[in-house]
Amino acid sequence: MKTKFLIAFFLICSCVFSQVLPPIVKYAPITYGAGNQNWMISQDNNQFVFFANNEGLLEFNGSNWQLYPSPNETIIRSVKVIGDKIFTGSYMEFGFWKRQANGMLKYQSLSKSIKNKILDDEQFWNILNYDQWVVFQSLSRIYIYDTKSGNFKIIAPNNDVIKSFRTLNAIYFQINNEGLFEIEAGKSRLISNNPILKANRIVNVFSIDEGLLISTQKNGFYKLVGTVLSKLHMEIDPALTEGSIYSCELLSDGDLAIGTVSNGVFIVSKEGVVRYHISQSKGLSNNTALSLFEDAEKNLWVGLDNGINCINLQSNIQSYVDDTGALGTVYSSKLHKGKLYVGTNHGLFYKTYKSNEEFQFVNGTKGQVWSLFSYDGTLFCGHDVGTFVVENGNVRSIFSKSGTWKFEGVPGQKQLLLQGNYYGVSILEKVNGQWRFRNKLEGFDYSSKYFELTDAFEIYVSHEYKGVFRLVSDAKLLKIKKYTTYKQPKKGKNASLIKFNNSIYYAYKEGVFKLNNKTKQFSKDTLLSSVFEKDEYTSGKMIVDNTRKLWLFSKNYINYYSFTKLSDELKQNSIPIPASLTNSMLGYENISQLSNSDYFFGTTDGYYTMNINDLALKNYKVSFSSISTNILDEPAHNNILQEEGLFNYKENNINFNYTVPEYNKYINPEYQYILEGFQDNWSEWSSKPTINFKNLPSGDYVFKLKAKFANSSLGNTASYSFTIREPWYSSNIALFFYLIIGVVLARFIHKAYKSYYKKKEDKLIEENNLLLEIKELENEQQMMRVRNEQLLGDVDLKSRELAASTMNLHNKNELLAIIKEDLKKTNKDDNRGVKSVISIINNNITEKDSWNVFKEAFENTDKEFLKKIKTAHPSLTPSDLRLCAYLRLNLSSKEVAPLLNISVRSLEIKRYRLRKKMDLSHEQGLVEYILAI
């Protein structure tokens, strides 16, 4: 019997494993920055989640993690939010944390007041509350704390306390080998000592209409009505014999969440049917679930032995993760006649839509499936080996000459289909109710991954490495008459081409371009191209669904455009799911419409489904989690959130952390902010939950923050006002002192300028006087120069006169000598009168007297010359001095020779000797030397 149950269970599990599961958000220890194990979970009114972690109290607000180390550096085993306090229990310590005005938590111990009553080595594993009382449970005793009076009551049983439990109207606990007890009037009261409850560890107790539902560690579930204990048989029972239950929670919809030691988490319905089995092989981070908690949005938090997971049980997105690799990467999907077909790189698979069936492989389709196309009641499969027609889970090959990319209908010819192949475009034709290959369009052999046909039999083809082609076909679609390649737009990686609203669009990294049907040219579509702005481009893939929505994909969004109800204008809708989360194959993104609002998205490891009409955010508000400021290069400190900030001028670096406490795996909140007083416009939408402003100038500021979720704006706007003080040197007192200093300085400067200009004026007058004096001196010098020149002229004149006199005297002597000679000739007659005349002549031609007369006249003209030359040349004789005097008068040799009564030849000899006495060089002239003295 047991074997049959196990076989049945594993068959059920194989179906569960193939079903679509809710998204799982994984948080590894390296992500939240704390210990591996998380023993208990709770949530406050702000939707912040708290974890009893090995390293302390761990807080998560949807955006940021914050670890508060335990007060005595021990493992925190329990946590419970009660009102505005977060109670925790650890090793020989319990108390509560309360949020301060700056957003941080501060701890206050309760156990210190009864320190002497706490047992040695006691740890507090659970915290419960009932009305005004808080219950701290260790493995030895139960401490009941009255929050109003501050008093404690202690329940100390003889045996160990296994665990305590809270139902709607009571608090229970299990004592080892004694049974189940209830706390009543501050004392323990036995509820049941049934041997099963004495022998089996109770995991949790829940209140039901009949009595109590009791979950045990290894023997499943029991129902206790009065004193009667009965076994509840459930689908999960066989699994519990293999992996014991460690945690269990009753969910708000009546389902049970069961966490096991080694088999992951089970979600079981009220009827005991297994809805989900989520294990490590199906996306859970770890198979050991130490704690479970359902939050306000009905997410199931799982505290694991190695990390934290959040299961979005109520998410509008459901995922199928193929961890085994059997399904492969999904490239196409189609809902056809109640069957969901999925084309992957491993082949074609199908199953009944909305069933727990496993996917079945379609024989004959092993290999790459590129597309699935439903047309006129027939499902076509584009495959790496050709084209198949799919019928009731079987396929029939109708084309095998080349791989097939996609299919398109022919306007006005329902019996024809165009298919894009690896080597051009070909035609499929329906004959006698059967589809077959008709012909290839001759004249074009390039790969036709994306193509569209117009009513004028023009085919537009997008080739990733060649660009866009325009093909003109004949009316019978037999051959391509001509084709041209567009220079603009250019080719692009992951580019695509599609027909939407009777227009052809081409998308690549430069934007989305629309074909003008008249000019046959492409022009950029501003609205659609906005999807790829700000470096958002990842793929140009475009998809048109059954309800005329155009889908595009970018780095951080899935976008779709739809027509408004009352006009043909396009409306953009952006779903903030980044490509990094969806695991889509870039360039091969694929969507199929399952219903009016349900869509199928293929990924590299399976697929996910989404209801696009159920993306609204519920009851959340954007809020600040912390606001910190700091002086440059110094540590930051947190500020009070509910008061206006007033900061020192140096403390002008401010950091805002904010959050929307939403824990959806795929869709993240987006934020928009403005800092009034510093910015004029709101920022762009961003999922980043923090912003930092550095080196803000002094002034008054208001930081305003808005948020949206899946295009739905939240109702509130968070704001924070703050002022950065003026520096001390800009304060009013400083300005007053500046004014006084300015007045004093102005007066000082005025006096300084006045003194300066007075000195300058005096200096100018002095300079003018000096200039006048200089001018007068220059005039005097000029006059002296003129006078000297006149004197020199006079000297020259006198010298000339002296020379003339000398010459005249010489001539006179010569004349007298001639007369004397003539008279001598008559001397023979002894004429006394003649002798008297000769005597007179001799007296008048005495050469010595002539020289004395000349010397006296020469010295009067040039007083110092003879002294200077005699001093310079002491060896000069009177005859030499005489020659020098004549040369000083600038007389020529012919003029000087007679004066000395010598010939010219003798004079030259005399001059030569004079040069030697003066020791003159060969280059130096005698006359020039004498004139220079």
Secondary structure, DSSP 4 states (H G I P E B T S, - for coil): -HHHHHHHHHHHHHHHHHS-B--EEEE-HHHHTS-S-EEEEEE-TT--EEEEETTEEEEE-SS-EEEEE-TTSS---EEEEETTEEEEEEBTEEEEEEE-TTS-EEEEESGGGGGGGSPTT-BEEEEEEETTEEEEEESS-EEEEETTT--EEEE--SS-EEEEEE-SS-EEEEETTTEEEEEETTEEEEEE--HHHHHS-EEEEEE-SSSEEEEESSS-EEEEETTEEEEEP-TTHHHHTTS-EEEEEE-TTS-EEEEESSS-EEEE-TTS-EEEEE-GGGT-S-S-EEEEEE-TT--EEEEETTEEEEE-TT-SEEEEE-TTSSS--EEEEEEETTEEEEEETTEEEEEETTS-PPPEE-TT--S-EEEEEEETTEEEEEETTEEEEEETTEEEEEE-SS-EEEEEEETTEEEEEEEEETTEEEEEEEETTEEEEEEE-BT--S--SEEEE-TTSEEEEEETTTEEEEEEE-TTSSBEEEEEE-SSSPP-TT-EEEEETTEEEEEETTEEEEE-TTT--EEE-HHHHGGGTTTT-S---EEE-TTSPEEEE-SS-EEEEEE-SSSS-EEEEEE---HHHHT--TT---EEESSSSEEEEEETTEEEEEETT-----S---EEEEEEEE-TTS--EE--SSS-EEE-TT--EEEEEEE-----SS---EEEEEEETTBSSPPPPB---EEEE-SPPSEEEEEEEEEEETTEEPS--EEEEEEEPPPGGGSHHHHHHHHHHHHHHHHHHHHHHHHHHHHHHHHHHHHHHHHHHHHHHHHHHHHHHHHHHHHHHHHHHHHHHHHHHHHHHHHHHHHHHHHHHHHHHGGGG--HHHHHHHHHHHHHT-HHHHHHHHHHHHHHHSTTHHHHHHHH-TT--HHHHHHHHHHHTT--HHHHHHHTT--HHHHHHHHHHHHHHHT--TTS-HHHHHHH-
